[in-house]
Amino acid sequence: MHINVLAFAVPLFTGFMLLEFYYSKKKAQQLFHFEEAIANLNIGIAERVTDLFTTGMLYFFFAWLYKNFAIYHIKPGFFTWLALFIATDFVWYWYHRFGHEINIFWSAHVVHHQSNDFNYTTSVRITVFQSAARAVFWSILPVIGFPPGMITLFLLIHGAYPFFTHTQMIGRLGFFEKIFVTPTHHGVHHSSNPEYLDKNYGDILIIWDRLFGTYAAEKTKPAYGLTKPLESYSFLWQQFHFMLELAVSFKRARGLKNKLRVLFGRPDDIDPRIRQYLEKKFRIHKQVYPTTVLNNYISIQTVITLVLLFVFILFEHYYNNVQLIAGALFILISVINTGALLEQRRWIFYLEYIRLVLASIFIVSFYPNQFVISSSILILAGILSYYKTLSKQYYRYFYHYSPNTN
């Protein structure tokens, strides 16, 4: 069978999250919060499914650069792999540092820092925009002369290490901390303590921070998350809030110089009142009353989405274009749906219907016979016929109220 072995990363890393959760409970440490964990997983799921479409593009991009612009043509060997490791980690440091110091890069990276928790679920808060920003920096590697195959393989290995630095279950590691990034180092990086801001950018090696003056040891307990917490679990708001802040700031800026300063200035320079304006405009903050039924539904839906993600990636080579697009959209709509459920949004039933449409398209593309097509059309038409009644029952069951449509 032609399967994608990268799919096994889903159950592997999910297993580590569950082990950490179990261990933290055993130690009576409150390291996980339900809404935070679900929001973290939502972003990680979306990044994994979009990677199916972007990873190949990155490989061909690196191959094009290598073919047309490579200064050298480096052959694989022990010392060249070691050189690639050092070069990749060095480039990562500067990508990560610029991701905090330059607005246009922070707009992609901010999502990774939104969680007020610091555990293995936090590690998967990576967006497709962040992956694209990384590729801009990594493009120097094929230009130097590292073959695209070497780069792609090593980036997979290199990308696994940071997962294990997102935990509070591992303490100080002695001499290891002199050279390598550890969970205590990275916990400092994820904190909003004034003395820890913009510190410890390293991915695997901490030596770059020591060399360039951005190192900070943990002395006081970190307070994790943004300096101004987002206070929202909406998938869409988490992804795009800072991009919208930049857009408003860019529009308000007078003259080309000031507009460029918005894009390439520091995040601290953006007027904080813009976020308040946008939060009011999009009604971000609202009081919700989570129910046991709703939380159970969210939990079940998240588990099902993770299973679907695993199967979808595992057998990606067997899908045609329609199935790939329908399956990917179904998973993406599912995580948007879960985020909306956490905030008890009133437009959630529209997403549920869209998911049914996408599921129907996926199934019909596999079994394009008269019975399957007719059954799908009848089910979707029947729901539309009783849409208002069904949506009211849906809200009453999960939210314990019947909202007006907005």
C-alpha positions in Angstrom: 0.0 0.0 0.0 1.1 3.5 -0.8 0.6 5.3 2.6 1.9 8.6 4.0 3.9 7.6 7.1 3.8 11.2 8.4 0.2 10.5 9.4 1.5 8.5 12.4 2.7 11.8 13.9 -1.0 12.5 14.8 -1.5 9.5 17.2 2.2 9.7 18.3 2.0 13.3 19.5 -1.6 13.0 20.7 -0.3 10.1 22.9 2.3 12.3 24.4 -0.3 14.9 25.2 -2.5 12.3 26.9 0.5 11.0 28.9 1.4 14.6 30.0 -2.3 15.2 31.0 -2.4 12.0 33.0 0.9 12.7 34.7 -0.1 16.3 35.6 -3.3 15.0 37.2 -1.3 12.4 39.1 0.9 15.2 40.4 -2.1 17.4 41.1 -0.9 20.1 38.8 -3.5 22.1 36.9 -1.6 22.4 33.6 -4.5 21.8 31.2 -7.7 23.8 30.7 -10.5 22.4 28.5 -11.1 25.4 26.3 -7.4 26.1 25.9 -6.5 22.5 24.9 -9.3 22.3 22.4 -8.3 25.7 20.8 -4.7 24.5 20.6 -5.7 21.3 19.0 -7.9 23.1 16.5 -5.0 25.2 15.2 -2.7 22.2 15.0 -5.3 20.1 13.1 -5.7 22.9 10.6 -2.0 23.3 10.1 -1.6 19.5 9.5 -4.3 19.3 6.9 -3.1 22.4 5.0 0.4 21.0 5.0 -0.8 18.4 2.5 -1.1 21.1 -0.1 1.9 23.3 1.0 4.7 20.7 1.7 5.0 19.7 -2.0 5.1 23.3 -3.0 7.9 24.1 -0.6 9.9 21.2 -2.0 9.6 22.4 -5.6 10.4 25.9 -4.4 13.6 24.7 -2.8 14.4 22.6 -5.8 13.9 25.6 -8.2 16.2 27.7 -6.0 18.8 24.9 -5.8 18.7 24.4 -9.6 19.0 28.0 -10.6 20.8 29.8 -7.8 22.9 27.4 -5.8 26.3 28.7 -5.0 27.7 25.2 -4.3 26.3 21.7 -4.8 26.8 20.0 -1.4 26.8 16.2 -1.2 25.3 14.3 1.7 27.8 13.2 4.3 28.4 13.3 8.1 29.9 16.8 8.1 27.5 18.2 5.6 24.5 16.9 7.7 26.2 18.6 10.7 26.6 21.8 8.7 22.9 21.7 7.7 21.9 21.2 11.3 23.9 24.2 12.4 22.8 26.4 9.4 19.1 25.4 9.9 19.2 26.2 13.6 21.0 29.5 13.0 18.4 30.5 10.4 15.6 29.4 12.7 16.9 31.7 15.5 16.7 34.8 13.2 13.3 33.7 11.7 12.0 33.4 15.3 13.5 36.6 16.4 12.2 38.6 13.5 8.8 36.8 14.1 8.7 38.7 17.4 10.3 42.0 16.4 8.7 42.7 13.0 4.9 43.1 12.7 4.4 41.3 9.4 6.1 38.2 10.7 4.5 38.5 14.2 1.1 38.4 12.5 1.9 34.8 11.5 3.7 33.8 14.7 1.4 35.4 17.3 -1.0 32.5 17.2 1.7 30.3 18.8 1.8 32.5 21.8 -1.9 33.0 22.5 -2.5 30.1 24.9 -2.4 30.8 28.6 -1.4 27.2 29.1 2.1 25.8 28.5 1.9 22.1 27.6 2.3 19.8 24.7 -1.0 21.0 23.1 0.6 24.5 23.0 3.3 23.2 20.7 0.9 22.5 17.9 -0.3 26.1 17.7 1.3 26.6 14.3 -0.5 28.2 11.3 0.1 27.8 7.6 1.1 31.4 7.5 3.9 30.7 10.0 5.1 27.8 7.8 5.2 30.1 4.8 7.2 32.7 6.8 9.7 29.9 7.8 10.1 29.0 4.1 11.2 32.5 3.3 14.1 32.2 5.7 14.9 28.6 4.9 15.2 29.5 1.2 18.8 30.5 1.9 19.6 26.9 2.4 19.2 25.7 -1.2 20.9 28.9 -2.4 24.0 28.0 -0.2 23.9 24.6 -1.9 22.1 22.1 0.3 20.0 19.7 -1.9 16.2 20.1 -1.4 15.9 16.4 -0.4 18.4 16.9 2.5 16.6 20.1 3.5 13.1 18.6 3.5 14.2 15.5 5.4 16.1 17.5 8.0 13.3 20.0 8.5 11.0 17.1 9.5 13.5 15.9 12.1 14.3 19.5 13.2 10.6 20.2 13.6 10.0 17.4 16.0 12.4 18.6 18.7 10.4 21.8 19.7 7.3 19.7 20.6 9.1 18.3 23.6 10.2 21.7 24.9 6.6 22.7 25.5 6.0 21.1 28.9 6.3 21.9 32.6 6.7 18.3 33.5 10.5 18.4 32.9 12.7 20.5 35.3 16.2 21.8 34.9 18.6 19.5 33.0 22.0 20.7 34.3 24.8 20.9 31.7 22.4 20.1 28.9 21.0 23.6 29.3 24.3 25.2 28.4 24.0 24.0 24.8 20.4 22.9 24.0 17.0 24.5 24.4 15.1 22.9 27.2 11.5 23.2 28.5 12.6 25.7 31.2 14.2 27.8 28.5 11.2 27.7 26.2 8.8 28.3 29.1 10.6 31.6 29.6 10.1 32.4 25.9 6.3 31.7 26.2 5.9 33.9 29.3 4.5 37.4 29.5 6.7 38.5 32.4 8.4 41.8 31.6 11.9 40.4 32.3 11.3 37.5 30.0 9.9 39.3 26.9 11.7 38.6 23.6 14.1 36.0 25.1 15.2 32.5 24.3 14.5 32.3 20.5 16.5 29.1 19.9 14.9 26.0 18.5 17.4 23.3 19.4 20.6 25.1 20.3 20.5 27.8 23.0 24.0 29.0 22.1 22.6 31.6 19.6 20.7 33.4 22.4 23.8 33.4 24.6 25.8 34.7 21.7 23.4 37.5 20.6 22.3 38.6 24.0 18.7 37.3 24.1 19.2 34.6 26.7 17.3 34.6 30.0 17.3 31.9 32.7 14.1 31.1 34.6 14.3 32.9 38.0 10.6 33.6 38.7 7.6 31.5 37.7 6.5 32.4 34.2 3.0 33.7 33.4 2.2 32.2 30.1 0.5 33.8 27.1 0.3 37.3 25.6 0.9 40.5 27.6 -2.7 41.3 26.7 -4.6 38.0 26.7 -6.8 37.3 23.7 -9.7 35.9 25.8 -11.3 34.2 22.9 -11.3 30.6 21.7 -12.6 31.4 18.2 -10.4 29.7 15.6 -11.0 32.5 13.1 -10.3 35.3 15.6 -7.1 33.6 16.8 -5.8 33.2 13.3 -6.6 36.7 12.0 -6.9 39.2 14.8 -3.4 40.7 14.5 -3.6 40.7 10.7 -6.8 42.8 11.0 -5.1 45.1 13.5 -2.3 45.6 11.0 -4.8 46.2 8.2 -6.6 48.9 10.2 -3.3 50.5 11.3 -2.0 50.4 7.7 -5.2 52.1 6.4 -5.0 54.8 9.1 -1.3 55.6 8.5 -0.5 58.6 6.4 2.2 58.4 3.7 4.2 55.5 2.4 6.9 55.8 5.1 4.4 55.4 8.0 2.6 52.6 6.2 5.9 50.7 5.8 6.6 51.3 9.5 3.3 49.6 10.3 4.3 46.5 8.4 8.0 46.4 9.5 7.8 48.1 12.9 7.5 46.4 16.2 4.2 44.9 17.6 4.4 47.3 20.6 3.9 50.2 18.1 0.4 49.1 17.1 -2.2 51.2 18.9 -3.9 48.7 21.4 -7.2 50.5 20.9 -7.4 49.0 17.4 -8.0 45.6 18.9 -10.6 47.0 21.2 -12.4 48.5 18.2 -12.2 45.2 16.3 -13.4 43.2 19.3 -16.4 45.4 19.6 -17.0 45.3 15.8 -17.0 41.5 15.6 -18.6 41.0 19.1 -15.7 38.9 20.3 -16.3 39.0 24.0 -19.6 37.6 25.2 -20.7 35.8 28.2 -21.2 32.0 27.6 -22.7 29.3 29.8 -20.9 26.0 28.9 -23.0 22.9 29.5 -21.9 19.3 30.1 -23.7 18.3 26.9 -21.9 20.9 24.9 -18.4 20.1 26.3 -19.0 16.4 25.7 -20.1 17.2 22.1 -16.9 19.3 21.6 -14.7 16.5 23.0 -16.3 13.8 20.8 -16.1 16.1 17.7 -12.4 16.8 18.4 -11.6 13.1 18.8 -13.4 12.3 15.6 -11.6 15.1 13.8 -8.2 13.8 14.9 -9.1 10.3 13.7 -10.3 11.7 10.4 -7.1 13.8 10.1 -5.0 10.6 10.6 -6.9 8.6 8.0 -7.0 11.5 5.6 -3.2 12.0 5.7 -2.5 8.3 5.7 -4.3 7.5 2.5 -3.9 10.9 0.7 -2.3 9.2 -2.3 -5.6 7.4 -3.1 -7.8 10.5 -3.2 -8.7 12.5 -6.4 -8.8 16.3 -6.4 -12.5 16.5 -5.5 -12.0 14.2 -2.5 -8.8 16.0 -1.4 -10.6 19.4 -1.4 -13.8 18.1 0.1 -12.0 16.2 2.9 -9.6 19.1 3.7 -12.5 21.6 3.8 -14.5 19.3 6.0 -11.7 19.1 8.6 -11.1 22.9 8.4 -14.8 23.6 8.8 -14.8 21.2 11.7 -12.2 23.1 13.7 -13.9 26.4 12.9 -17.1 24.8 14.1 -15.5 23.7 17.3 -14.1 27.1 18.0 -17.6 28.6 17.4 -19.1 26.1 19.8 -16.7 27.1 22.5 -18.0 30.6 22.1 -21.6 29.5 21.6 -21.9 31.5 18.3 -25.3 31.8 16.8 -24.2 31.0 13.3 -22.9 27.5 14.2 -25.8 25.6 12.6 -24.8 26.9 9.1 -21.4 25.3 9.6 -23.0 22.0 10.6 -25.0 22.1 7.4 -21.9 22.9 5.3 -20.1 20.0 6.9 -22.9 17.7 5.8 -22.7 19.0 2.3 -18.9 18.4 2.2 -19.3 14.9 3.7 -22.0 14.1 1.0 -19.6 15.3 -1.8 -16.8 13.1 -0.4 -19.0 10.0 -0.1 -20.7 10.5 -3.5 -17.2 10.9 -5.2 -16.4 7.4 -3.8 -19.7 5.8 -4.6 -21.3 7.7 -7.5 -24.3 5.4 -7.8 -27.9 6.5 -8.1 -28.9 5.4 -4.6 -26.1 7.3 -2.8 -26.7 10.4 -4.9 -30.4 10.4 -4.3 -30.1 9.7 -0.6 -27.6 12.5 -0.2 -29.9 15.0 -2.0 -33.0 13.9 0.0 -31.2 14.2 3.3 -29.8 17.7 2.5 -33.1 18.9 1.1 -35.0 17.6 4.1 -32.8 19.5 6.5 -33.2 22.6 4.5 -37.0 22.2 4.6 -37.0 22.1 8.4 -33.9 24.2 8.8 -35.4 26.8 11.2 -37.0 24.1 13.5 -33.9 21.9 13.5 -31.6 24.9 14.3 -33.8 25.9 17.3 -33.7 22.4 18.6 -29.9 22.3 18.1 -29.4 25.5 20.1 -31.8 24.5 22.8 -30.1 21.1 23.3 -26.4 22.3 23.3 -26.7 26.0 24.5 -29.9 25.6 26.6 -31.5 28.5 24.8 -32.9 29.4 21.4 -31.0 32.3 19.9 -32.1 34.7 17.3 -30.4 34.4 14.0 -27.6 36.9 13.3 
